[in-house]
Amino acid sequence: MGLLEGRVAVVTGAGRGIGRAYALALAAEGAALVVNDVGLDLRGGEGGRGLESGAPRPEVAQAVVDEIEVSGGRAVANASDVSTLAGASAAVETALRQFGDVHIVVNNAGTWNETTVEDIDDERIDEQFAVHFKGTAGTINAAFDAMRSAGHGGRIINTVSGVAASGDGGMAVYCAVKAAVASYTFTAAAEGAPYGIRVNGISPLAITRQSRRYFFRAGLVDPADEATIDHLSPAINSALVVYLASDLSDHLTGRVFCIEPQSLRAGVPIRIRELYAGATEGVVAESWTAQSIAASMRAIARDPDPKTPVLSGRTR
């Protein structure tokens, strides 16, 4: 029996890349999935310019649903646009309508539109705050209501970014909005704790259609280095999400964890460490599973006391 047998999960932005990897991993552990993705292509074909406009393309999410069902899992596609509160809420409502419950929400949907502090405009600011922040706030709003009403608590996993804590050139708005999501994670964790709703964050890393242009242009990864590209695939982040979605992480809330390889080359170990309010040294391993993360969490996390969740650098 899988770690998530009998649970219902919603993953936003799950039609491709990291979100797809999350959806497949959660389904493999027994969760029923709502695969949310608006299905639009990136402007210019790769990241850094945001999404093209147009009507949602449900076939993108449906392709992941088909993969899950072929493997014996249960899933349904949802193409609502999470850049509005109503659209984000609709993804959770799909879970309630199709499966009768919701236990897990993974807020993965996002875009990156290059900006510097000297090169910003209303459109790019609004676009990124809409999909990252409204998308997160909207699903949390709907999920909190459902989870409280059901009385079983739940798991919410938000996507932040390691660069948000330190900044990075060309990512001015992206860093700002991801820091806002981290702050919202701490607040939601405090408000959800009395109801058994655990809210944590993850800063993933992978070479995807959205990030590959950045890695290649910056000279961090050779476009011809297929071994490294394969090693830094979206799947390296999945074990941490499964762990945070499961009862193995019941003692953690208000935390942000980072996935980072020791270097950007094939075969290197992957470190998991805690970010914000004092980053930890973390633990390095050749590969990770939810169970091995659980066994290592006392060394990964800062003071992982089940009765005193750490929220924004202080205990409550």
C-alpha positions in Angstrom: 0.0 0.0 0.0 1.3 3.4 -0.9 2.0 6.3 1.5 -1.0 8.2 0.1 -3.6 5.5 -0.4 -7.1 7.0 0.0 -5.9 10.6 -0.3 -6.9 13.2 -2.9 -4.3 15.6 -4.3 -4.5 18.7 -6.4 -1.3 19.7 -8.3 -1.3 23.0 -10.2 0.8 23.4 -13.3 1.0 19.6 -13.6 0.8 19.2 -17.3 4.5 19.4 -17.9 7.9 19.6 -16.2 8.1 19.6 -12.4 4.4 19.5 -11.8 3.9 16.5 -14.0 6.7 14.7 -12.0 4.9 15.5 -8.8 1.5 14.3 -10.1 3.0 11.0 -11.3 4.9 10.5 -8.0 1.8 11.2 -5.8 -0.3 8.9 -7.9 2.3 6.1 -7.6 1.8 6.3 -3.9 -1.9 5.8 -4.2 -3.3 9.4 -4.3 -6.2 10.3 -6.6 -5.1 13.3 -8.6 -6.5 16.5 -10.0 -4.0 17.4 -12.7 -4.4 21.2 -13.2 -2.8 23.0 -16.1 -3.9 25.8 -18.4 -1.9 24.2 -21.1 -0.5 27.3 -22.8 2.9 27.4 -24.5 5.7 29.6 -23.4 6.4 32.8 -25.5 9.3 32.0 -27.7 9.2 28.3 -26.9 11.3 28.6 -23.8 11.3 30.3 -20.4 11.9 33.9 -19.4 9.0 35.5 -21.4 5.9 34.2 -19.7 2.9 32.4 -21.3 1.3 32.9 -24.6 -2.3 34.2 -24.5 -5.2 32.1 -25.7 -7.9 29.7 -24.5 -6.9 26.9 -22.1 -5.8 23.6 -23.7 -7.1 20.8 -21.5 -5.4 18.2 -23.6 -2.1 19.0 -21.8 -3.4 18.0 -18.4 -5.3 15.1 -19.9 -2.1 13.6 -21.3 -0.8 13.3 -17.7 -4.2 11.9 -16.6 -3.8 9.2 -19.3 -0.4 8.3 -18.0 -1.7 7.9 -14.4 -4.7 5.8 -15.5 -2.5 3.5 -17.7 -0.6 2.8 -14.5 -3.8 1.9 -12.6 -4.2 5.2 -10.8 -7.1 7.6 -10.7 -7.0 11.2 -12.0 -9.0 13.9 -13.7 -7.8 16.9 -15.7 -8.6 20.5 -14.9 -7.6 23.4 -17.1 -8.7 26.3 -14.9 -6.4 29.4 -14.9 -5.0 29.7 -11.4 -3.9 33.3 -12.0 -7.3 34.3 -10.6 -8.6 33.4 -7.1 -11.7 31.9 -8.7 -9.6 29.8 -11.1 -7.4 28.6 -8.3 -10.4 27.7 -6.3 -11.9 25.8 -9.2 -9.0 23.3 -9.2 -9.8 22.4 -5.6 -13.5 22.3 -6.3 -12.8 19.8 -9.1 -11.3 17.5 -6.5 -14.4 17.8 -4.3 -16.7 17.2 -7.2 -14.9 14.3 -8.7 -13.5 12.5 -5.6 -15.5 13.9 -2.8 -12.6 15.3 -0.7 -9.2 16.9 -0.8 -6.2 16.1 1.4 -3.2 17.5 -0.5 -2.6 20.6 -2.5 0.7 21.2 -4.3 1.0 24.8 -5.6 3.4 24.4 -8.5 2.0 26.5 -11.3 4.2 29.5 -12.2 5.9 31.5 -15.0 9.1 33.4 -15.2 9.2 36.6 -17.1 12.7 38.2 -17.1 12.9 41.6 -15.3 15.6 43.7 -13.7 14.9 46.5 -11.3 15.5 48.9 -14.2 13.4 47.0 -16.7 9.9 46.3 -15.3 6.4 47.1 -16.3 2.9 46.6 -15.0 2.2 43.7 -17.3 5.1 41.5 -16.1 4.6 42.4 -12.5 0.9 41.6 -12.6 1.4 38.4 -14.6 3.8 36.9 -12.1 2.0 38.0 -9.0 -1.2 36.6 -10.4 -0.1 33.1 -11.2 2.3 32.6 -8.3 0.6 34.5 -5.5 -3.1 34.5 -6.4 -2.7 30.9 -7.5 -1.3 29.9 -4.1 -3.8 32.0 -2.1 -6.8 30.8 -4.1 -6.1 27.1 -3.6 -5.3 27.6 0.1 -8.5 29.5 0.6 -10.6 26.7 -0.9 -8.6 23.9 0.6 -8.7 25.3 4.1 -12.5 25.4 4.0 -12.8 21.9 2.7 -10.2 20.4 5.1 -11.7 22.1 8.2 -15.2 21.0 7.2 -14.0 17.4 6.7 -12.1 17.4 10.0 -9.1 15.5 8.7 -6.6 18.3 8.3 -4.4 18.2 5.2 -1.1 19.0 3.5 -0.4 22.1 1.4 3.0 22.4 -0.4 3.8 25.8 -1.9 6.6 26.5 -4.4 9.2 29.2 -3.4 12.7 29.7 -4.7 16.1 29.7 -3.2 17.1 32.8 -5.2 14.2 34.7 -3.5 16.2 34.7 -0.3 19.3 36.2 -1.9 18.1 37.6 -5.3 19.4 36.9 -8.7 20.0 39.2 -11.7 17.2 39.1 -14.3 14.7 37.7 -11.8 13.6 40.9 -9.9 9.8 40.3 -9.9 10.2 36.5 -9.7 12.3 36.7 -6.6 9.9 39.2 -5.0 6.8 37.1 -5.7 8.4 33.9 -4.5 9.4 35.7 -1.2 5.7 36.7 -0.9 4.7 33.1 -1.3 7.2 32.1 1.4 5.7 34.7 3.8 2.2 33.5 2.9 3.3 29.9 3.7 4.4 30.9 7.2 1.0 32.7 7.8 -1.0 29.8 6.4 0.9 27.4 8.6 0.0 29.3 11.7 -3.6 29.6 10.8 -3.9 26.0 9.7 -2.1 24.4 12.7 -5.2 24.2 15.0 -7.0 22.2 12.3 -4.2 19.8 11.5 -3.4 21.6 8.2 0.3 21.5 7.6 1.7 24.1 5.2 5.2 23.9 3.9 7.3 25.1 1.0 9.7 23.6 -1.5 12.3 25.3 -3.7 12.8 22.8 -6.5 15.5 22.7 -9.2 15.3 21.1 -12.6 16.1 21.7 -16.3 12.7 22.2 -17.9 11.2 24.0 -20.9 11.0 27.1 -18.6 14.4 27.0 -17.0 16.6 25.5 -19.8 17.2 28.8 -21.5 18.5 30.3 -18.3 20.9 27.3 -17.6 22.2 27.2 -21.2 22.5 31.0 -21.7 24.3 31.5 -18.4 26.8 28.7 -19.3 25.8 26.6 -16.3 24.9 23.5 -18.4 26.1 22.6 -21.9 23.0 22.0 -24.1 24.8 19.0 -25.5 25.3 17.4 -22.1 22.4 15.0 -22.1 23.6 13.1 -19.1 23.5 16.2 -16.9 20.1 17.3 -18.4 18.7 13.9 -17.6 20.2 13.9 -14.1 18.7 17.3 -13.3 15.2 16.2 -14.5 12.0 17.2 -12.6 11.9 13.8 -10.9 14.7 14.8 -8.5 12.2 16.9 -6.6 9.4 14.4 -6.3 10.5 12.4 -3.2 10.4 15.6 -1.0 6.9 16.4 -2.2 5.7 12.9 -1.5 7.3 13.1 2.0 5.7 16.5 2.7 2.3 15.2 1.5 2.4 12.1 3.7 2.0 11.4 7.4 5.8 11.1 7.7 6.0 14.9 7.9 3.1 15.3 10.3 5.4 17.1 12.8 6.5 19.8 10.3 4.7 23.0 9.3 5.8 26.5 8.3 9.0 25.2 6.8 10.7 25.7 3.4 13.0 23.1 2.0 15.4 23.4 -0.9 16.5 20.8 -3.4 20.0 21.5 -4.8 22.6 19.3 -6.5 26.2 19.6 -5.3 27.0 20.9 -8.8 25.4 21.1 -12.2 26.7 17.9 -13.7 25.6 14.3 -14.1 25.7 11.9 -11.2 26.3 14.4 -8.4 24.5 13.9 -5.0 21.4 16.0 -4.2 21.3 18.0 -1.0 18.0 18.8 0.8 18.2 21.6 3.3 16.0 24.1 5.0 15.7 27.7 3.9 14.7 31.0 5.5 15.0 32.0 9.1 18.5 30.4 9.2 19.4 27.9 6.5 20.7 24.5 7.6 23.6 22.6 6.3 21.3 19.8 5.2 22.1 16.3 4.2 23.6 14.9 0.9 22.6 11.6 -0.6 23.1 9.8 -3.9 19.3 9.6 -4.2 16.3 10.2 -2.0 13.0 8.5 -1.1 10.2 9.7 1.2 11.4 7.2 3.8 15.0 8.2 3.6 14.0 11.9 3.9 12.0 11.0 7.0 15.0 9.2 8.5 17.2 12.2 7.8 14.9 15.0 8.7 16.3 15.6 12.2 19.6 16.6 10.5 17.9 18.4 7.5 15.6 20.6 9.5 16.2 23.2 12.1 15.0 22.0 15.5 12.1 19.8 14.2 10.1 19.7 17.4 6.6 18.5 16.6 5.1 20.8 19.2 6.8 24.0 18.2 6.6 24.6 14.4 9.0 27.3 13.3 7.2 30.1 11.5 9.2 32.9 9.8 12.1 32.6 12.2 10.3 32.3 15.5 8.2 29.7 17.3 4.5 30.1 18.1 
